[in-house]
Amino acid sequence: MKALRFSPAAYADIDKIWDYTADQWSVDQAESYTDNLQDACESIARGIRTGRVSVRVGLFKIRCGSHLIYYRMTEDEVEIIRILHGKQDVERHL
């Protein structure tokens, strides 16, 4: 398994997703959804899930629920760059 690292922006994204989901639905749903996002990130690091090249060279994306996980990989590490809702303007947020 490659090392998994989250950018500060990705950590902030998870927090915002949790807050929004808890406000709109419930704390249980927020926990479940953000756990699924984190599990997807771990699956990328394990090589179980692979994404496709995104809007920039060297940047990959994979869908998880309503969100897209943007990441880059090196030989030893997966860095989660952002976790954005599918309707967000990617160019503006990357």
The first five atom37 places (N, CA, C, CB, O) and aatype in JSON, in Angstrom:
{
  "aatype": [12, 11, 0, 10, 1, 13, 15, 14, 0, 0, 18, 0, 3, 9, 3, 11, 9, 17, 3, 18, 16, 0, 3, 5, 17, 15, 19, 3, 5, 0, 6, 15, 18, 16, 3, 2, 10, 5, 3, 0, 4, 6, 15, 9, 0, 1, 7, 9, 1, 16, 7, 1, 19, 15, 19, 1, 19, 7, 10, 13, 11, 9, 1, 4, 7, 15, 8, 10, 9, 18, 18, 1, 12, 16, 6, 3, 6, 19, 6, 9, 9, 1, 9, 10, 8, 7, 11, 5, 3, 19, 6, 1, 8, 10],
  "atom_mask": [
    [1, 1, 1, 1, 1],
    [1, 1, 1, 1, 1],
    [1, 1, 1, 1, 1],
    [1, 1, 1, 1, 1],
    [1, 1, 1, 1, 1],
    [1, 1, 1, 1, 1],
    [1, 1, 1, 1, 1],
    [1, 1, 1, 1, 1],
    [1, 1, 1, 1, 1],
    [1, 1, 1, 1, 1],
    [1, 1, 1, 1, 1],
    [1, 1, 1, 1, 1],
    [1, 1, 1, 1, 1],
    [1, 1, 1, 1, 1],
    [1, 1, 1, 1, 1],
    [1, 1, 1, 1, 1],
    [1, 1, 1, 1, 1],
    [1, 1, 1, 1, 1],
    [1, 1, 1, 1, 1],
    [1, 1, 1, 1, 1],
    [1, 1, 1, 1, 1],
    [1, 1, 1, 1, 1],
    [1, 1, 1, 1, 1],
    [1, 1, 1, 1, 1],
    [1, 1, 1, 1, 1],
    [1, 1, 1, 1, 1],
    [1, 1, 1, 1, 1],
    [1, 1, 1, 1, 1],
    [1, 1, 1, 1, 1],
    [1, 1, 1, 1, 1],
    [1, 1, 1, 1, 1],
    [1, 1, 1, 1, 1],
    [1, 1, 1, 1, 1],
    [1, 1, 1, 1, 1],
    [1, 1, 1, 1, 1],
    [1, 1, 1, 1, 1],
    [1, 1, 1, 1, 1],
    [1, 1, 1, 1, 1],
    [1, 1, 1, 1, 1],
    [1, 1, 1, 1, 1],
    [1, 1, 1, 1, 1],
    [1, 1, 1, 1, 1],
    [1, 1, 1, 1, 1],
    [1, 1, 1, 1, 1],
    [1, 1, 1, 1, 1],
    [1, 1, 1, 1, 1],
    [1, 1, 1, 0, 1],
    [1, 1, 1, 1, 1],
    [1, 1, 1, 1, 1],
    [1, 1, 1, 1, 1],
    [1, 1, 1, 0, 1],
    [1, 1, 1, 1, 1],
    [1, 1, 1, 1, 1],
    [1, 1, 1, 1, 1],
    [1, 1, 1, 1, 1],
    [1, 1, 1, 1, 1],
    [1, 1, 1, 1, 1],
    [1, 1, 1, 0, 1],
    [1, 1, 1, 1, 1],
    [1, 1, 1, 1, 1],
    [1, 1, 1, 1, 1],
    [1, 1, 1, 1, 1],
    [1, 1, 1, 1, 1],
    [1, 1, 1, 1, 1],
    [1, 1, 1, 0, 1],
    [1, 1, 1, 1, 1],
    [1, 1, 1, 1, 1],
    [1, 1, 1, 1, 1],
    [1, 1, 1, 1, 1],
    [1, 1, 1, 1, 1],
    [1, 1, 1, 1, 1],
    [1, 1, 1, 1, 1],
    [1, 1, 1, 1, 1],
    [1, 1, 1, 1, 1],
    [1, 1, 1, 1, 1],
    [1, 1, 1, 1, 1],
    [1, 1, 1, 1, 1],
    [1, 1, 1, 1, 1],
    [1, 1, 1, 1, 1],
    [1, 1, 1, 1, 1],
    [1, 1, 1, 1, 1],
    [1, 1, 1, 1, 1],
    [1, 1, 1, 1, 1],
    [1, 1, 1, 1, 1],
    [1, 1, 1, 1, 1],
    [1, 1, 1, 0, 1],
    [1, 1, 1, 1, 1],
    [1, 1, 1, 1, 1],
    [1, 1, 1, 1, 1],
    [1, 1, 1, 1, 1],
    [1, 1, 1, 1, 1],
    [1, 1, 1, 1, 1],
    [1, 1, 1, 1, 1],
    [1, 1, 1, 1, 1]
  ],
  "atom_positions": [
    [[0.84, -1.18, 0.0], [0.0, 0.0, 0.0], [0.88, 1.24, 0.0], [-0.96, 0.0, 1.22], [1.87, 1.33, 0.73]],
    [[0.5, 2.2, -0.83], [1.2, 3.47, -0.86], [0.78, 4.31, 0.35], [0.92, 4.24, -2.18], [-0.3, 4.13, 0.9]],
    [[1.67, 5.21, 0.75], [1.32, 6.14, 1.82], [0.17, 7.02, 1.32], [2.56, 7.02, 2.24], [0.11, 7.37, 0.14]],
    [[-0.71, 7.38, 2.22], [-1.86, 8.22, 1.89], [-1.73, 9.53, 2.65], [-3.2, 7.51, 2.24], [-1.57, 9.55, 3.87]],
    [[-1.81, 10.62, 1.89], [-1.68, 11.95, 2.49], [-2.81, 12.84, 1.97], [-0.29, 12.58, 2.19], [-3.15, 12.78, 0.78]],
    [[-3.37, 13.64, 2.84], [-4.43, 14.58, 2.48], [-3.86, 15.99, 2.52], [-5.65, 14.44, 3.43], [-3.18, 16.37, 3.47]],
    [[-4.15, 16.78, 1.49], [-3.77, 18.19, 1.51], [-4.65, 18.9, 2.54], [-3.92, 18.85, 0.09], [-5.71, 18.39, 2.91]],
    [[-4.21, 20.07, 3.02], [-5.06, 20.84, 3.93], [-6.44, 21.13, 3.32], [-4.37, 22.16, 4.31], [-7.45, 21.12, 4.02]],
    [[-6.47, 21.4, 2.02], [-7.75, 21.67, 1.35], [-8.65, 20.44, 1.37], [-7.52, 22.13, -0.1], [-9.86, 20.57, 1.54]],
    [[-8.08, 19.25, 1.19], [-8.88, 18.02, 1.22], [-9.45, 17.79, 2.62], [-8.03, 16.81, 0.79], [-10.61, 17.39, 2.75]],
    [[-8.65, 18.03, 3.65], [-9.17, 17.92, 5.02], [-10.33, 18.89, 5.24], [-8.05, 18.19, 6.06], [-11.34, 18.54, 5.84]],
    [[-10.18, 20.11, 4.74], [-11.24, 21.11, 4.87], [-12.48, 20.67, 4.1], [-10.76, 22.48, 4.37], [-13.61, 20.88, 4.56]],
    [[-12.28, 20.06, 2.93], [-13.41, 19.56, 2.15], [-14.2, 18.53, 2.94], [-12.93, 18.96, 0.82], [-15.43, 18.58, 2.98]],
    [[-13.51, 17.59, 3.56], [-14.18, 16.55, 4.35], [-14.98, 17.18, 5.49], [-13.16, 15.53, 4.91], [-16.11, 16.78, 5.76]],
    [[-14.39, 18.15, 6.16], [-15.1, 18.84, 7.25], [-16.36, 19.54, 6.74], [-14.17, 19.87, 7.92], [-17.41, 19.46, 7.38]],
    [[-16.25, 20.21, 5.6], [-17.41, 20.92, 5.04], [-18.49, 19.94, 4.6], [-16.98, 21.79, 3.84], [-19.68, 20.18, 4.81]],
    [[-18.07, 18.83, 4.0], [-19.03, 17.8, 3.58], [-19.75, 17.24, 4.81], [-18.31, 16.66, 2.8], [-20.96, 17.05, 4.78]],
    [[-19.01, 16.97, 5.87], [-19.61, 16.45, 7.1], [-20.63, 17.45, 7.65], [-18.53, 16.14, 8.17], [-21.76, 17.07, 7.98]],
    [[-20.23, 18.72, 7.75], [-21.12, 19.75, 8.3], [-22.4, 19.87, 7.47], [-20.4, 21.1, 8.35], [-23.5, 19.91, 8.02]],
    [[-22.25, 19.93, 6.16], [-23.41, 20.08, 5.28], [-24.35, 18.88, 5.41], [-22.97, 20.25, 3.81], [-25.56, 19.04, 5.54]],
    [[-23.78, 17.69, 5.38], [-24.58, 16.47, 5.46], [-25.3, 16.37, 6.81], [-23.71, 15.23, 5.23], [-26.46, 15.99, 6.86]],
    [[-24.61, 16.71, 7.88], [-25.23, 16.68, 9.21], [-26.38, 17.68, 9.29], [-24.19, 16.97, 10.3], [-27.42, 17.39, 9.88]],
    [[-26.19, 18.88, 8.72], [-27.24, 19.91, 8.74], [-28.45, 19.51, 7.9], [-26.68, 21.23, 8.24], [-29.59, 19.74, 8.3]],
    [[-28.2, 18.92, 6.73], [-29.28, 18.6, 5.8], [-29.98, 17.28, 6.13], [-28.73, 18.54, 4.4], [-31.19, 17.16, 5.91]],
    [[-29.24, 16.31, 6.65], [-29.81, 14.98, 6.89], [-29.65, 14.58, 8.35], [-29.14, 13.94, 5.99], [-30.6, 14.7, 9.13]],
    [[-28.48, 14.13, 8.73], [-28.28, 13.72, 10.13], [-26.8, 13.5, 10.4], [-29.07, 12.43, 10.45], [-25.99, 13.39, 9.48]],
    [[-26.45, 13.45, 11.67], [-25.07, 13.17, 12.07], [-24.68, 11.77, 11.62], [-24.9, 13.32, 13.61], [-23.56, 11.55, 11.16]],
    [[-25.59, 10.81, 11.76], [-25.29, 9.44, 11.32], [-24.99, 9.39, 9.83], [-26.47, 8.51, 11.64], [-24.05, 8.72, 9.41]],
    [[-25.78, 10.11, 9.04], [-25.54, 10.14, 7.59], [-24.2, 10.82, 7.29], [-26.69, 10.87, 6.87], [-23.48, 10.39, 6.39]],
    [[-23.88, 11.88, 8.01], [-22.6, 12.58, 7.8], [-21.44, 11.65, 8.11], [-22.52, 13.84, 8.69], [-20.46, 11.61, 7.35]],
    [[-21.53, 10.91, 9.2], [-20.47, 9.95, 9.55], [-20.32, 8.88, 8.48], [-20.77, 9.28, 10.91], [-19.21, 8.57, 8.05]],
    [[-21.44, 8.32, 8.05], [-21.42, 7.26, 7.05], [-20.83, 7.75, 5.72], [-22.84, 6.72, 6.82], [-20.0, 7.07, 5.12]],
    [[-21.27, 8.93, 5.28], [-20.82, 9.44, 3.99], [-19.33, 9.79, 4.01], [-21.64, 10.67, 3.59], [-18.6, 9.44, 3.08]],
    [[-18.89, 10.47, 5.05], [-17.46, 10.83, 5.1], [-16.59, 9.59, 5.32], [-17.21, 11.86, 6.21], [-15.45, 9.55, 4.86]],
    [[-17.11, 8.59, 6.03], [-16.38, 7.32, 6.14], [-16.21, 6.67, 4.77], [-17.11, 6.35, 7.1], [-15.15, 6.14, 4.46]],
    [[-17.27, 6.72, 3.95], [-17.18, 6.17, 2.6], [-16.14, 6.91, 1.77], [-18.55, 6.23, 1.91], [-15.4, 6.29, 1.0]],
    [[-16.09, 8.23, 1.91], [-15.08, 9.01, 1.18], [-13.67, 8.6, 1.62], [-15.29, 10.51, 1.42], [-12.79, 8.41, 0.78]],
    [[-13.47, 8.46, 2.91], [-12.15, 8.07, 3.41], [-11.8, 6.65, 2.99], [-12.1, 8.2, 4.93], [-10.64, 6.36, 2.68]],
    [[-12.79, 5.74, 2.98], [-12.55, 4.38, 2.51], [-12.14, 4.37, 1.04], [-13.8, 3.51, 2.71], [-11.27, 3.6, 0.63]],
    [[-12.78, 5.22, 0.24], [-12.42, 5.31, -1.18], [-10.98, 5.78, -1.34], [-13.39, 6.26, -1.92], [-10.26, 5.28, -2.2]],
    [[-10.57, 6.74, -0.53], [-9.19, 7.23, -0.59], [-8.21, 6.12, -0.22], [-9.0, 8.44, 0.36], [-7.16, 5.97, -0.86]],
    [[-8.55, 5.35, 0.79], [-7.69, 4.23, 1.18], [-7.63, 3.17, 0.09], [-8.18, 3.61, 2.5], [-6.59, 2.54, -0.11]],
    [[-8.74, 2.96, -0.61], [-8.76, 2.0, -1.72], [-7.84, 2.45, -2.86], [-10.18, 1.82, -2.24], [-7.22, 1.62, -3.52]],
    [[-7.76, 3.74, -3.07], [-6.84, 4.26, -4.09], [-5.41, 3.94, -3.67], [-7.03, 5.8, -4.28], [-4.61, 3.47, -4.49]],
    [[-5.08, 4.2, -2.42], [-3.72, 3.96, -1.92], [-3.36, 2.47, -1.97], [-3.57, 4.48, -0.49], [-2.2, 2.12, -2.18]],
    [[-4.35, 1.61, -1.79], [-4.11, 0.16, -1.84], [-4.04, -0.36, -3.27], [-5.19, -0.58, -1.08], [-3.64, -1.5, -3.5]],
    [[-4.44, 0.47, -4.23], [-4.44, 0.04, -5.62], [-5.7, -0.72, -6.0], [0.0, 0.0, 0.0], [-5.77, -1.29, -7.09]],
    [[-6.7, -0.73, -5.12], [-7.95, -1.43, -5.39], [-8.8, -0.64, -6.37], [-8.73, -1.67, -4.08], [-9.43, -1.22, -7.26]],
    [[-8.82, 0.67, -6.22], [-9.58, 1.54, -7.12], [-8.6, 2.44, -7.86], [-10.63, 2.4, -6.34], [-7.61, 2.9, -7.3]],
    [[-8.89, 2.67, -9.11], [-8.07, 3.59, -9.89], [-8.99, 4.59, -10.58], [-7.2, 2.83, -10.93], [-10.11, 4.27, -10.97]],
    [[-8.49, 5.78, -10.71], [-9.26, 6.83, -11.36], [-8.79, 7.04, -12.77], [0.0, 0.0, 0.0], [-7.99, 6.27, -13.31]],
    [[-9.29, 8.08, -13.36], [-8.86, 8.44, -14.7], [-8.23, 9.83, -14.66], [-10.04, 8.4, -15.7], [-8.46, 10.61, -13.73]],
    [[-7.45, 10.1, -15.68], [-6.78, 11.4, -15.74], [-7.84, 12.49, -15.74], [-5.86, 11.5, -17.01], [-8.88, 12.37, -16.39]],
    [[-7.56, 13.53, -15.01], [-8.51, 14.62, -14.83], [-8.18, 15.79, -15.75], [-8.52, 15.09, -13.37], [-7.63, 15.61, -16.84]],
    [[-8.53, 16.96, -15.3], [-8.39, 18.18, -16.09], [-6.96, 18.67, -16.2], [-9.23, 19.26, -15.5], [-6.66, 19.55, -17.01]],
    [[-6.07, 18.1, -15.4], [-4.67, 18.5, -15.43], [-3.77, 17.29, -15.52], [-4.31, 19.32, -14.19], [-4.11, 16.21, -15.04]],
    [[-2.62, 17.47, -16.15], [-1.66, 16.38, -16.29], [-1.21, 15.92, -14.9], [-0.44, 16.83, -17.14], [-0.87, 16.74, -14.05]],
    [[-1.2, 14.62, -14.7], [-0.75, 14.06, -13.43], [-1.79, 14.06, -12.33], [0.0, 0.0, 0.0], [-1.51, 13.61, -11.22]],
    [[-2.97, 14.56, -12.62], [-4.04, 14.62, -11.63], [-5.13, 13.64, -12.04], [-4.61, 16.07, -11.5], [-5.6, 13.65, -13.18]],
    [[-5.54, 12.79, -11.11], [-6.55, 11.78, -11.36], [-7.8, 12.1, -10.57], [-6.02, 10.37, -11.01], [-7.77, 12.86, -9.6]],
    [[-8.91, 11.5, -11.0], [-10.15, 11.68, -10.26], [-10.91, 10.37, -10.23], [-11.02, 12.8, -10.88], [-10.79, 9.53, -11.12]],
    [[-11.7, 10.22, -9.17], [-12.56, 9.06, -9.02], [-13.83, 9.51, -8.3], [-11.84, 7.9, -8.23], [-13.78, 10.34, -7.39]],
    [[-14.95, 8.97, -8.71], [-16.23, 9.35, -8.1], [-16.5, 8.5, -6.87], [-17.39, 9.2, -9.12], [-16.21, 7.31, -6.83]],
    [[-17.06, 9.16, -5.86], [-17.53, 8.48, -4.65], [-18.81, 9.2, -4.23], [-16.44, 8.48, -3.49], [-18.75, 10.32, -3.74]],
    [[-19.94, 8.57, -4.42], [-21.21, 9.22, -4.13], [-21.4, 10.41, -5.04], [0.0, 0.0, 0.0], [-21.25, 10.3, -6.26]],
    [[-21.73, 11.55, -4.46], [-21.94, 12.78, -5.24], [-20.67, 13.58, -5.43], [-22.98, 13.64, -4.56], [-20.7, 14.66, -6.01]],
    [[-19.55, 13.05, -4.94], [-18.29, 13.8, -4.95], [-17.24, 13.16, -5.84], [-17.76, 13.91, -3.54], [-17.29, 11.97, -6.15]],
    [[-16.29, 13.97, -6.24], [-15.13, 13.52, -7.0], [-13.9, 13.74, -6.14], [-15.01, 14.27, -8.37], [-13.68, 14.82, -5.59]],
    [[-13.1, 12.7, -6.05], [-11.84, 12.77, -5.3], [-10.74, 13.03, -6.31], [-11.58, 11.44, -4.47], [-10.54, 12.24, -7.23]],
    [[-10.03, 14.13, -6.14], [-8.91, 14.49, -7.02], [-7.62, 14.17, -6.3], [-8.97, 16.0, -7.44], [-7.42, 14.55, -5.15]],
    [[-6.73, 13.47, -6.99], [-5.5, 13.02, -6.34], [-4.36, 12.92, -7.35], [-5.71, 11.68, -5.65], [-4.58, 12.9, -8.56]],
    [[-3.16, 12.85, -6.82], [-1.98, 12.57, -7.64], [-1.19, 11.46, -6.97], [-1.09, 13.85, -7.85], [-1.26, 11.27, -5.75]],
    [[-0.45, 10.75, -7.78], [0.29, 9.59, -7.28], [1.76, 9.71, -7.63], [-0.28, 8.29, -7.84], [2.13, 10.2, -8.7]],
    [[2.58, 9.25, -6.71], [4.0, 9.04, -6.98], [4.24, 7.55, -6.78], [4.94, 9.93, -6.05], [3.3, 6.79, -6.54]],
    [[5.47, 7.15, -6.89], [5.79, 5.75, -6.71], [5.44, 5.27, -5.29], [7.27, 5.51, -6.99], [5.08, 4.11, -5.1]],
    [[5.55, 6.16, -4.31], [5.38, 5.77, -2.91], [4.15, 6.35, -2.22], [6.57, 6.18, -2.15], [3.82, 5.94, -1.11]],
    [[3.46, 7.29, -2.86], [2.43, 8.04, -2.14], [1.25, 8.39, -3.02], [3.03, 9.3, -1.56], [1.38, 8.59, -4.23]],
    [[0.08, 8.46, -2.38], [-1.12, 9.04, -2.98], [-1.45, 10.29, -2.18], [-2.33, 8.01, -3.0], [-1.6, 10.23, -0.96]],
    [[-1.55, 11.41, -2.87], [-1.93, 12.66, -2.2], [-3.32, 13.05, -2.66], [-0.9, 13.79, -2.5], [-3.55, 13.28, -3.85]],
    [[-4.24, 13.14, -1.72], [-5.59, 13.6, -2.02], [-5.54, 15.12, -2.05], [-6.64, 13.06, -0.96], [-5.22, 15.77, -1.04]],
    [[-5.86, 15.68, -3.19], [-5.75, 17.13, -3.39], [-7.04, 17.84, -2.96], [-5.45, 17.46, -4.87], [-7.01, 18.77, -2.15]],
    [[-8.17, 17.38, -3.5], [-9.47, 17.98, -3.17], [-10.54, 16.9, -3.23], [-9.82, 19.15, -4.14], [-10.36, 15.86, -3.87]],
    [[-11.64, 17.15, -2.56], [-12.84, 16.32, -2.65], [-13.98, 17.29, -2.92], [-13.09, 15.44, -1.33], [-14.43, 18.01, -2.03]],
    [[-14.44, 17.31, -4.17], [-15.4, 18.32, -4.61], [-16.71, 17.67, -5.04], [-14.81, 19.14, -5.76], [-16.72, 16.57, -5.59]],
    [[-17.8, 18.38, -4.8], [-19.09, 17.91, -5.28], [-19.06, 17.92, -6.8], [-20.26, 18.81, -4.73], [-18.41, 18.76, -7.41]],
    [[-19.76, 16.98, -7.41], [-19.78, 16.86, -8.86], [-20.26, 18.1, -9.58], [0.0, 0.0, 0.0], [-19.95, 18.28, -10.76]],
    [[-21.02, 18.97, -8.9], [-21.53, 20.19, -9.54], [-20.62, 21.4, -9.33], [-22.9, 20.5, -9.0], [-20.89, 22.47, -9.86]],
    [[-19.55, 21.24, -8.55], [-18.65, 22.37, -8.31], [-17.78, 22.64, -9.53], [-17.77, 22.11, -7.07], [-17.48, 21.73, -10.3]],
    [[-17.37, 23.88, -9.69], [-16.48, 24.3, -10.76], [-15.06, 23.83, -10.44], [-16.53, 25.85, -10.97], [-14.39, 24.41, -9.58]],
    [[-14.63, 22.79, -11.12], [-13.34, 22.16, -10.84], [-12.19, 23.14, -11.06], [-13.14, 20.92, -11.71], [-11.3, 23.26, -10.22]],
    [[-12.2, 23.83, -12.18], [-11.11, 24.76, -12.5], [-10.95, 25.82, -11.41], [-11.35, 25.43, -13.86], [-9.84, 26.22, -11.08]],
    [[-12.05, 26.26, -10.87], [-12.01, 27.31, -9.84], [-11.43, 26.78, -8.53], [-13.41, 27.87, -9.6], [-10.77, 27.53, -7.8]],
    [[-11.68, 25.52, -8.21], [-11.31, 24.99, -6.91], [-10.0, 24.21, -6.88], [-12.39, 24.12, -6.42], [-9.5, 23.89, -5.8]],
    [[-9.44, 23.89, -8.03], [-8.17, 23.15, -8.02], [-6.98, 24.08, -8.06], [-8.1, 22.18, -9.21], [-5.84, 23.62, -8.06]]
  ]
}
